[in-house]
Amino acid sequence: MLRVGFIGIGNMGKGMAVNLGRKLKRSHPQAELIVYDPSTACMTSFLKKMSSLKLSTADSIPIKVSSIVVLSN
């Protein structure tokens, strides 16, 4: 199974993660987007917006995925 980690879903990363999640869902229906942000508010907002996708949250993304996207300010 394809698993992609996305770290940093704040102001800039949220839109990018949403687009990535939608494209993953279309091209790889079994794919999993695993997201993490240190802000609980960002995590809650993102998971509400993307409830139709198969999502997980994880502090240990690096051991669960094959590819990682990291955004930092």
Residue pairs with C-beta under 8 A, 6 or more apart in sequence:
1 30
1 31
1 32
2 24
2 28
2 30
2 31
2 32
2 66
3 31
3 32
3 34
3 64
3 65
3 66
3 67
4 20
4 24
4 31
4 32
4 33
4 34
4 65
4 66
4 67
4 68
4 69
5 34
5 35
5 36
5 58
5 61
5 62
5 64
5 65
5 67
5 68
5 69
6 13
6 16
6 17
6 20
6 33
6 34
6 35
6 36
6 68
6 69
7 35
7 36
7 37
7 61
7 68
7 69
7 70
7 71
8 37
8 69
8 70
8 71
8 72
9 17
9 35
9 36
9 37
9 42
9 43
9 46
9 71
10 37
10 39
10 42
10 71
10 73
12 71
12 73
13 37
13 71
14 42
14 45
14 46
14 49
16 69
16 71
17 33
17 35
17 46
17 50
17 69
18 46
18 49
18 50
20 33
20 69
21 33
21 50
21 53
21 55
22 53
24 31
24 33
24 53
25 31
25 52
25 53
25 54
31 54
32 54
32 55
32 56
33 50
33 53
33 54
33 55
34 55
34 56
34 57
34 58
34 61
34 64
34 65
35 43
35 46
35 47
35 55
35 56
35 57
36 43
36 57
36 58
36 59
36 61
37 43
37 46
43 57
47 55
47 57
56 64
58 64
61 68
62 68
